Amino acid sequence: MSTGLIALLDDVVGLTKVAAASLDDAAGQAAKVGAKAAGVVVDDAAVTPRYVVGFTADRELPIIGKIALGSLKNKLILLLPAALVLSLVAPWAITPLLMLGGAFLCYEGAEKILEAIWPHAAHGGHVEEGMADRQSARQFEDAKVNSAIKTDLILSAEIMAITLSAVAAEVSSFWMQALILGIVGTGITIAVYGTVALIVKADDAGLSLAQNGRPVSSLFGLRRLAPAAPGGADRLLRPLTQGLGRGLVYGMPLFLKLLGLVGTAAMLWVGGGIIIHGLEGYGLEELGHAIHDAAAAVGHALPLGAAAMEWLVAAGLAGAVGLLLGVLLIPLVHRVAMPVFALLKR
């Protein structure tokens, strides 16, 4: 074998190792920065199931699939190129935009809390029912999907902004940034909408389990061949499977409420944290230091679980900052931003 071919093969092996290392590094960075978007992800998973309310069971998964595809387009076709251009042309704008997104999260979280305390849109469901009556089923479905994709665009923009902010600080390569943004965007979309699909169909699965008196026969496809009376294995497992089914049927509404609460808390925590870190980037470090010192003091006072309690205190205080900011933003959004936006739409 010629030395030239050996050298070429050696170069190929070297490039392969570099590519593999780069992919490993990209995956690691994607996992790290993806965790920072947890608040938005949880809220996205909590919000999406309401878009399939009012549809028959056979349309739930197709609707979720359409929303997931729209979410991927939002992240990969619209937001990823915009984020990369921004990092090249105006990297100084990343922090202000991230803080703007953090403020939006604070506003959304605070509004959800105030809405839970003082509901002011109880008639919304009746309006939606009227719309469904006036529209065809296809038009109504398309309208719901488009509404969900528009909401997803805002949440996806926040996810990509958080990701870009973390990536820009640690990765200088343009193509590596693009790869990490793509991995995070795709991974989060699959995780969110896969989870949503499981949540939406869990009650159907629970109902099927609760009504099935012959779980073993059904599992092995013997239901039609088996005698009328359930077999011994069916009788043995039936209480367990039916209990699990009833638990899913009764538990999913509570789980969705809990998920909504966690999503709201996460929005305030993440939004408040973004604002605090953004202020630190501009030299206003007092608030961040005060929160850190308070959390450290609580952690040092505890003999066990100090790290966990320190994190909880820091997250709670960041959430309190987010809630306060969100409450202050609500009148500004409703009395200034929304009227201006409505005027511009005319």
Stockholm file with secondary structure:
# STOCKHOLM 1.0

chainA/1-346         MSTGLIALLDDVVGLTKVAAASLDDAAGQAAKVGAKAAGVVVDDAAVTPRYVVGFTADRELPIIGKIALGSLKNKLILLLPAALVLSLVAPWAITPLLMLGGAFLCYEGAEKILEAIWPHAAHGGHVEEGMADRQSARQFEDAKVNSAIKTDLILSAEIMAITLSAVAAEVSSFWMQALILGIVGTGITIAVYGTVALIVKADDAGLSLAQNGRPVSSLFGLRRLAPAAPGGADRLLRPLTQGLGRGLVYGMPLFLKLLGLVGTAAMLWVGGGIIIHGLEGYGLEELGHAIHDAAAAVGHALPLGAAAMEWLVAAGLAGAVGLLLGVLLIPLVHRVAMPVFALLKR
#=GR chainA/1-346 SS CCHHHHHHHHHHHHHHHHHHHHHHHHHHHHHHHHHHTHHHHHHHHHHGGGGGTTSCHHHHHHHHHHHHHHHHHIIIIIIHHHHHHHHHHCGGGHHHHHHHHHHHHHHHHHHHHHHHHSCCCTTHHHHHHHHHHHSCHHHHHHHHHHHHHHHHHHHHHHHHHHHHHHHHHHCCCHHHHHHHHHHHHHHHHHHHHHHHHHHHHHHHHHHHHHHCSCHHHHHTTCTTTSCSSCCHHHHHHHHHHHHHHHHHHHHHHHHHHHHHHHHHHHHHHHHHHHHHHHHHHTTCCHHHHHHHHHHHHHHHHCSSSHHHHHHHHHHHHHHHHHHHHHHHHHHHIIIIIHHHHHHHHC
#=GC SS_cons         CCHHHHHHHHHHHHHHHHHHHHHHHHHHHHHHHHHHTHHHHHHHHHHGGGGGTTSCHHHHHHHHHHHHHHHHHIIIIIIHHHHHHHHHHCGGGHHHHHHHHHHHHHHHHHHHHHHHHSCCCTTHHHHHHHHHHHSCHHHHHHHHHHHHHHHHHHHHHHHHHHHHHHHHHHCCCHHHHHHHHHHHHHHHHHHHHHHHHHHHHHHHHHHHHHHCSCHHHHHTTCTTTSCSSCCHHHHHHHHHHHHHHHHHHHHHHHHHHHHHHHHHHHHHHHHHHHHHHHHHHTTCCHHHHHHHHHHHHHHHHCSSSHHHHHHHHHHHHHHHHHHHHHHHHHHHIIIIIHHHHHHHHC
//
